[in-house]
Amino acid sequence: MPKPPPPPLPPSVEFRTSGSTGAPKSILRTEDSLQADARALLAAFPDLFAPPAPLVVATIDPDHMFGALWRIRLPALAGCPVAPGMPFSPEALVALAAPPPDAAPAPLLLVTTPSFLTILLRDAPACAALRPRLRAIVTSGGPLPEATAADSLSLLGISPLEIYGSTEAGSIAWRRQATAPNWTLLPDVTATVRPADSALVLTSPWAFARPWTMSDAATLLTPRTFRLGPRLDRTIKILEEPVSLPAVEAALAATDLVAEAAAIPSPRAVPRIWALAVPTPAGRALLATAGAAALTRRLLAEARAAAPGLPPAALPRRIRYVPELPRNAQGKLPADALLPVLQSPLQEPATDIRLRTTDAFEATLAFPPDAIYFRGHFPGNPILPGVVQLFYARLWLRRAFGLDVGACRILKLKFSALAHPSESLALTLHRDTPARIAFRYLRDTTRISSGIFDLP
């Protein structure tokens, strides 16, 4: 007698990890586990979805765990509407959240990442437009800086709800820094720490496996609360000495010259630490006037003073200064996005972004005097090459508008005046039509160059 066929497997959903600590991995989660996760969140935070039903406005991709729960399954369980589309700027967020002309405005539940929230808080008009309607802000995908949490409370009147979790383990814990700075486990989750390395070990009904060991160290404060420590999978050996990449990043950001940093090991036979760093206004000023090498010397001296216990091997051998870290839609830093910037010989100009909307971008750029593109162009009288001006206009076309500029024509291209090292140039990009974006560089009121990108 033939055996009966095995029962069908429960429906599952495939997720891809962010790749922030290595190559992205494929993770399968059953739909039953996702629904259990969503029900637990709804039970833990009923006030977020209480009548009148909020409009969920999300800046996160539903193809990742945070978005799959908070953008798809939780609103469906709670019977809440979800705004269509995914805004990439504060202005787009305000437009997406705008109520129809003939309808009463619903309260807003903003689901976002720490990186997007940081950008939003720099936009005073957007904050003023959103604040009267905001019921809550939910964030995940990375640690929320204390300064961002404080600014959110000050400018938006909201202490963000932070969710700690992972693709494999689902939702684990929550906190609000204004009232509960430590992490509290969700009701059905229990935790211990591994004695050998203090790794957080979870037992959860919706985790990929039970128990599940996280890559984060933690200190249990009570059976239900804990304080997170460093990521254990970001400790590497440099010249036989263990180096914590988060400690390197913290040392750089502890100075007055850098706001945030991302460190990775170099892809060489004998690895060293490389880092991307976002300069503060003081750092941008030094980069513009004295150059990247001078900024790096002073930065490393200040980092050593800020973190005297950091081993010498932990000091970065290469630093590239960028206006913002290349985060993805989940607020993560994929390793494959960091490496090309660090391998490039080009040092980006000191950049201060003034405006970024769906149709316009404005920033001031000052090109460091020791940048490679001034060498030999020309001895005794360095001039900013026109090709460099086009390169950074195209770069911001891609970053600001998400456009593929691999193949495009340039119309009405004019180089009207010379630009020199350290001069502050205003770059503007304006979308005239979906396929045509005008650019212009100005020094005060003097036009340096202009043209129109004609996209295919």
N, C-alpha and C positions, 0 to 999 in steps of 0.2 A: 504494500500500500504506500503510495508516494507521500512524502512529508508535505504538510501544508506550507504554503509560501510564508516567509517571515512577514511580520506586520510591517506596514510602511513606516519609514522613518518620519518623525515629525518635521513639518516644514522648517527650513533653516534659512538664515540670511548670512551672506558672506560680507565681511568687513575687511578693509585693508588698514593696517596700522600706519601711523604717520611717517615712520622712517626717521624719527628724530634721533634714535640711538643706533641706527644701522639700516639695513635693507628692510623695506616694508614687508610685513607678513600678512598672510591671508588667515582670517579667523572666522570660523563658523559659529553662529549663535542660533539656537532654536527660537522659533517664534514664541513658543511657550515661555522661554526664559525672558525674552524681551517684554512680553506682556506682564509677567510677574514683576519685573523691574519697574515698569511703568505704574502698575497698581501700587507698589510700595511707595513710589515717589508721590503719587496722588494722595495716598493716605497720610504721608508725612507732612505734606504742605497743602492742605485743603484750602487755606485762605488765598492762595495764588489764583485759584480757579473759581472762587465763590461768586455768586451772582452780584452784580451783572457780569456776565461772562466777558473775560478780557479778550482783546485781539492779540494773538501771539505774533510778534514780529521777530523774526530770527535772522541773524547774520551768519548762520552756520549751515554746513552742507548736510543734507539728510542721509548721505551715503556713509557717514561716520557715526559712531555710537552716540555721541552727545546729541547730534541732530536727529538720529533715528528715534530717540526717546522723546526729546523735548519739542521737536518740530512735527513729528508724525503721530506717535502712539499716545503720548500724554494728552495733547489737545483732542484726539479722537475719543479717548476715555472720558475726558471732562466735558465734551461737547462744546469746545471753544473754537471759534474761527481762527484761521491762520492766514496772515497776509501773504499774497503770492510773491515769488521772486526773492532774491537774496541781495540786499543793498551792499554796496562796496564803499560807501562814503556816508558821513553824517547827513548830508543834504538828501541823498537818496533814501536814507532811513526815514527822515521826516516826511518826504513825499509819499513813501510807501505806507506810513502810518496815518496819513491824512484821512479823516472820515469823509464819506460821500456828502455832497452839499445838502441833501435832504434828510440826513440821519444824525441822530445824537451821537457824539463821540464816545466810543467805548474806552474803558481803561486799557492800558497797554501793559503787556507782559513782554519785556525785552529779553530775548535769549541770545547771548553773544559770547565772545571770547574776551579775555583780558586785553589783548592787543587792540581789538576794535573799540572796546570801552575807553581805552587810553586815548585813542584818536578822537572819539566822540567828545570827551571832556575838554579837548582843546578848542572845540567849536561852540562858542558862547551862544550864537543864535539858535543852533540846533538844540542845545541844552534847554534854553528858554522855551522853545516850542514844545519839547517833549515833557518837561517837568510836570505841568499841570495834569497830565493824563497818565503818568507812569504809576502803575501799581507795584511793580517789582522788577528787578533785574536778576537774571540767572546767568551765571558764567561758569565755564569749565574749559578744559583743554590745557591748562597751565596755571601756575601760581599767580594770584592776583596781587600785584605789588601793594604794599601798605599805602603808599602815596595815592595810587589810583583809587583804592577803597575809600580813603579819606576825601578825595576830590569828588567822588560820586555822591557821598553823603552831603557834602557842602553844596555842590552845583545842581544835583538832581534830587536831593532829599531822600535818597535811597541808599541803604547799606546792601550791597549786592549779596545774593545768596550764591555761595560757591559750592559746586558739587565736585567731590573727589571721586574718581573712578578710573576705569580702563576698559579697553575693548574686551579683554578676556574676563575681567571680574565684574563688569557692569558698574552700577552705582554703588558706592561704598559709604560715603560720609558727607557731611555738610558743615558749613560754618558761615557766620556773618561777622566780619571782623569788628564791627562797632559794638556788638553785644556778646559774641561768642567766638573769641579769636582762635580757640583750639577746635579740632575736628571732632564731630559727634557722629558715631556710627548710626546708620539707618537701623530701624527696629529689628529687622530679621538678620542682621549681619553681626557676627562676632569676630573678635580679633585677638591674636597673641603676637609676640615678637620672637623671632628665631634667636636663640642665645648667641650663636656664633657671630652674627653680623648685625643684629637688631632689625632684620628685614621684617616687614609687616606681613603676617600670615592671616588670611581671611577664611572664614566659613560663611558661605552665602548661598541661598537657594537658587540664585540665578547666575552664579559664577561659572566659568568655563569648566573648572574642575574644583573639587572640594577635598582638602583645603587648597587655597590658591596663594602662592607666595608672590608678593609684589616686588618690584625692583626698587622700592623706596624703603629707607630705614625709618623707624618711628620709635617714639617713646610713649608707652601707655601711661596716662595720667590717672585714669580710673578704668574700670572695665568697659566703659562706653565712650571714653574720650582719649584722644592721643594728639601728639605733636609730631608733625612730619620732620624727618631728617633729610639728608642728601640722597640722591639717586645712587644706588649701589652699582648700576650698570654703566655709570659714567666715571668710574675710577679706573685709571689706566696706569701702566708702568712706563716711566720715562727714565732711561739710564738706570734701570733697576730700582727706581724710587716710585712709590705709589703717588699718583697725583689725582686729586679730585677736580674734575672739570668745573662743577658748580662752584668750588672754592676759588678757582681762577677767575671765573666770571664775577663772583661777588667781590673779589679784591679789586678788579678793574672798576666795577660800578661803585665801589666805596670812595673813589676819588672825586674831585670836583670837575674832572675833565670828561668823564664818560657816564652816560645815563644807563646804558645796559650793554651787555656783551654776550657773545656766544663763542665758546672755545671748542675746538676739535683737535684730534691728533693729526699731524701731517701725514700724507700717504707715502712716506719715504722709508727706506730700509731701516734707518735709525730715526724713529719718529721724534718730533718736537711738537710743542703746542703752537697752534695758529689760532688767531681770534679775529672776529669781526666786532667792531665797537661803534656805538652810536654816540657821537660827541655831545656834550652839553653846550650851551651857548659859549661858555669859556673855552671849551675844547675846540669848537668851530672857529672861534676867533684866532686861537693859536695855530690851528691847521691852515687857515687862510693866509696868515701873515708870515709864519715861520716855516711852515711845511710839515709833512707827515713825520719826518725823522725827528724833528725837534719835539713834536707832540708825543711821540712814542717814548723818547728819553725821559721826558718829565712824567709821563703816565706811569712808566715802570718804576720810577723812583717813588712816586706817591703810592703805587700799589704795594711795593715792598714795605713802606711805612704803615700802610693800613692793615696789612696782613703779614706781620713779621714771622709767623710760623710757616708760611708758604715756602716749600723747598725751592732752591734756585732753578731746578729743572722745570718748575711749573710756570715760570715767566715766559710769556709768548715770544717766540722768535720772529713771528711775522704778524703784523696787525694791519688790517685794512679798515679804514673809517668810512662808514656808510650812514646815510640819513635815517635809515630804518632797517631793522633786521628782516630778512626775507621769509616772513611767516606765511603759512598757507591759510586756507579758509578756516581751519580749526585752531589757528593761533600757534601751531607747532612750527618748529624749525627743522625741516627735513635736511639731513646731512648732505644730500645731493644738490641742495640749493646753496649751501654754504661754500662748498669746495670750489666751484668755478670762480666765485668772487675772490677767494683767497689765492687762487692760482694765477689770477690775472695780474699783470704788472701795473695796471692802471690804478691810481689812487683817485677815488671819486672827489669831486669838489666839495668844499664845505657848503652844505645845502640847508637852507632854512625854508621849509614849506609854508607858504602863506595861505593857499587856497587849493582845495581839491574837491571837485564836484564831478558829476557825470559828464559835463560838457566843458569844463575849464580847469586849468591847473596853473598856479603861480608859485614861484619860488625864487629865492635869491641864491646865486651860485658864486663862490669865490674859489678860483683854481689855485691850488698850493704851488708856491714857487719852485719846489723841488720835484714836481710831477714829471714823469718821464716824457710827456708830450711837449715840454718846453726845451728839452735837450736838443741843441743844434738848430733851434727855430726861434730866434737866430742868436748867435753868440753876441753878447753885449746888449742885445735888445730883444728879449724873449717876447714872442707874440703867440697868442692862443690860436692854434691851427683851426681853420674852418671845419675840417673833418671831425675834430673833437667837439665842436659846437653841435654839429649834426648828430654825432654819436649820442650825446647826453639828451638832446631833444628827443631822439628816437627812444632812448632808454626810458624817459619819463612818459612818453606816449604809451609804452607798454605797461609801465607800472601804474600810471594814473588811470588809464582807461581800459586796461586789459586787452589791448589790441595787438594782433600779430603784425609786426612791421617788417617781417622777413623780406618781403618783396613789395616795394612801393615806389612810386615816382615822386619827385620833388618839383613842384611848380613855383615859378616866380622867385627863385632863389637869388638872394642879394646879400653880399657882404659889403657893408657900408662904412665900417670904421674898424680900427684895430682894437684888440683887447689884450691886456697884459696880466701877468701874475698878480694875484691877491686882490684884483679889482672886483667889486661886488656887481654882478650882472643879474638883472631881473629876467628870468625866463618865463614866458607865458605861452600856454597852449590853449587853443580855443577850437572847439568842434563846430565848424560852419555847417557841415552836412554829415551824415553818418560815415561817409568815406573820405571826408576832407577835413583836416585839422591844420589850422594855421599856427605857426610858431614865430616867436620874436625874442631876440635878446636886446636888452637896453642897458646902457650905463647912464644912470640918471635919466636924462631925456634924449640921450644920443643913441640912435639905433645902430647896433653892431651888426646884426644879421637878421634875416627873416625869410620866410618861405611857406609853402603849403605842402603837407604830406597828402598825397593822393593814393589811398589804399585800394587794392584790387577788390 
